Every structure is written in C-alpha cells, then in structure tokens.
Amino acid sequence: MKVACVGGGPAGLYLSILLKRQDPSHDITVYERSPEGSTYGWGVTYWRGLLDRLHAHDPESARAVEEHSVRWRDGVAYVDGRTVRHRGDEGFGIGRHRLLEILAARARSLGVRVEFDHETAAEDPPRADLVVAADGVGSALRTRHAGHFGTEVRAGRNHYVWLGTTKVFDAFTFAFTETEHGWIWAYGYGFGPEGSTCVVECAPETWTGLGLDRADEAEGLTVLEKLFADVLDGHPLTGRSAAGASGSWLTFRTLTNHTWHRGNLVLLGDAAHTTHYSIGAGTTLALEDAMALSAALRDRATLPDALAHYERERREALLAVQSAARHSAQWYENLPRYIRLPPEHMFALLGQRHSPLLPYFPPRLYHRLDRAAGRLEALRRLKRWLGPRVARTVQARKTHRV
C-alpha cells in the first residue's frame, strides 16, 4: 500500500513506524511543512500507561523515548505563598524536539521517507492509496472538506500562553498567584536537564487587568516572571517566538468532527480531535490514534472497513477523556469556587477536577464525601455509578437547549 502522511508530528511519524513494522513493503512518505529541527514548544508530558503501550508496539523507539525522558511521582501546589505536596502516579516529560528526532530517525531506519520543509496544498494532496491528515488542529486537508467532516470548534473562556523556563521542576508543579485583577496560575513540568514547560492561564478580566492583552512578548514575560518569582527561583521565562513561533496568548480550541474519514483520506491526532491541555493527554491520544489506525489497517479486509473501524474504536475510547477534559477546563474557569479552601483541600479537589459530580456539590461537602468514599467501598461504587449519569443528563440538557 502507498501511504502519504501529511504532518510530521508524533502521530504521523509513529503511524509510519507501525505500518512499516507490519509490512516493510508499504511505500510510506511523511510530509512536514516545517524545516527539520524547527519544532515549536518545549516539552510534552505522558504517563506510565502510554510508555507500556509504546514498548508493546515498537520496543526500539520506546527505549529511546524512555531514555530521554524525565520522570516524577510528586505533585506540588503553591497557593499564594503556601505549599502542598502529594505523591501521585508516575509521570514523564520529554522535549518535543527530542521526541520528534527519535521518531523521525526510527521511521527512516525502517525505510520511511521523511520530507521536511514540504508544504502540501490542500487542493492537491499527495497521490496514494491512503492519505493521512496528521497536520494538526488547523489541518488544511480537513478544512478543505470541513462540510463533509462536520468540523466544530468551541473556544474556551480563559487565556493561556505556552512558555519555557530554565528552571527544572522536580515535580508536576501548580502555582496560583492572586493579583488585584484576579488569580493567575501556571502548570510546570520538567522535560530534560535544560528546563521545563510552563503554561500560564488566567481569566479574561485578569488578562486585561494586568495589561497582558496590550503587552508585547518581552513585557509580558517580565510581568509573569515577577508574579511567579518564588516558584521560578530567579530563572527566566522564554516565549515561543524564541523558538520560531508566535508567543501570543490564546484561548483553547476544542475541535470535534462528525466523521473522521472521506474516501481514502483519514484524520489523525489533533486534526480529528483536541482535548484541553490541563489533562496533559494530547500527545498520548495522538500516539494511541496511530496505534488504532495501524491495527485496523492490518486486521480489516478493505480500506473503508478499516477506516470505519478505527473511527468507531477511537471515538469510544475518547468519550471518558473528553469528559475529563471538559470538567478540568471548567474547574479552572471556576477557580474562585475552590481557591479559598485550605490548601490541602484545594489540592485534593484539583486532583478531582475531572469528576462530573464536583460542580454540583459544595466544595467542602464534596471533599468530605470523597474522603469517606476512599474508606467505604459502597460509597466508591455509588460515586462511579452516579458520575457518568449526571454528566450525560447535563450534556443532554445542553444539547436540547442548543
């Protein structure tokens, strides 16, 4: 089979690796519009479950990814001068540039052609048996057929900016700072000995009140370095313009599609779906898409059947993740509801922000019930049973109103 993969991110590169491992006779080319080594951003995060799946699918690339990753077990929250630390699940961070280097080298070693600095016109896609749109949230191939795919984009309320820092965090770090214009917060995690990723977020009124809507990048970084000076320990923040990309503030775009394939064209990763960055699942979901699509192409007799099976499988797998992402984003959009709790309680509810029940209980009551559920199996079962039903009821009401 001849495969053209448009987009040289983790999803496209990993799909090419898996397809070549399944059948070396596949003719596969990955087209990436950016020059080699010019990727934006600093680090991506993932968890032990993904690493185990990477080892099962391609041990060689998995070993390289693990070798170049940093890991943590603790989460720490700084809340206006107070600190809380909890032990949690094992997490990993790796530089985005390093991850792409590993995957591109592995793909080439298997015989995949990887062509950087190659712009693919949406009106003239590559000729192949299968064309994979792995070109991100702004996918040109998907946009050209947006009516067919039923693309919908919903913008979130809060503003955020993706930054780097030379400060190497030893835990997944949350920092909340109160200003006269409201709260502003950061998520930080290490990705290597050279530094960490630092995402800063705030409500629209805080963004404008601090003048961040009018500041250029250098001015904005100065404001943020002062606000988070205690957490950064004097280390600077770095904007995305230093990595060759825009450093502007954004609002998160949740993208969905009614269908993920059209003829021999199929959507992969962020071209098909996005989930809010606060759950740290974007890279994991992209790689899992590649795993599912490669398996469907191997196991199904025809291309239409394979693409349909891939879409059904991934849609079902994404339901819980998308729900968690929605509730996580809403937790931060309603931060004043939780931030005045005792720090230990606030951090506990931060860890429960994915729960569909949390918005419907007073925070202090939810915290007490959650602690009790941790001790009583009957309450744990009730919580697991009730949560999805509340979420479905609320979502159905919203859909009916629309």
C-alpha angles and dihedrals in degrees: 000000000000112000128188115192114194108203128044099216125118094282097052096041094047092048090054090051093051095046092050091049090052094049122002090197092070111113103223131177126179115204118200121182095207124075116261113276095015098107117145126233135038117249142354127212132220140163139240094266092063092047090054090052091048090054090051094050102039116358094188097059090038091057091051092048092049092046092055096043130095119217139206139183101188133077119203130191126198110199113185094314098328122106131209124180126191133181112237144158121319111270133186137206129195132176110260090225090052093049092051092047090053094048095044092049092048092048092051092048088058093050102265116145110229112193116190125191088033117136113203115206114225091220091053109039120179116279109246143127088254127024115195119202102209094147099120138248092322093050110172092201092054094042092055089060098031091135092057095044093045092226116196126183124193119191119218124230102238128074122232140178128202112226142165133220137190088229108106109214115212092203138028097278132207120186124187120189126184119219132178086261097050138277127325124186143184137209115210134183134163122246101178145334090291098063153290143279115250121190116190122199138177143159119273093253091053091047093054094037091057091047093242090133090062101034123100117231097270092048092047092051090052091054092049094045089057093047093051099032094124093054096042094049091217095311117137128241120235125213127220093248087073087062093050098266137098116280096202126133117257142192113230115255116213105205126195134170130208090220132010103209141050119184106310093344118099133179122232133186118336091359087068103033144350131206126198113276093232091081093051095224106122099100093039093053092047092053092045089052088056091050092050095045094048091050092049092050089051098045104037123078099221135034095239091051092047094050093046092048091049091052094048093048096048095043090055093046091050097054096085093040093050091049091050091049093051092051092044092054091047091051090060092042087057096041095137087066090066110021097084093058118105106283094248091052093045091051091048091054089045085062090049095048092114092064116112088208098057097078090056100052129066103259095239091049092047090052091053092047092047092052090048091048089055088061101038123059093203091059091046090054091048091050092050091048097045100043100067092043093054090047093051093047093050093045091049091052091050091049092048091051091051 
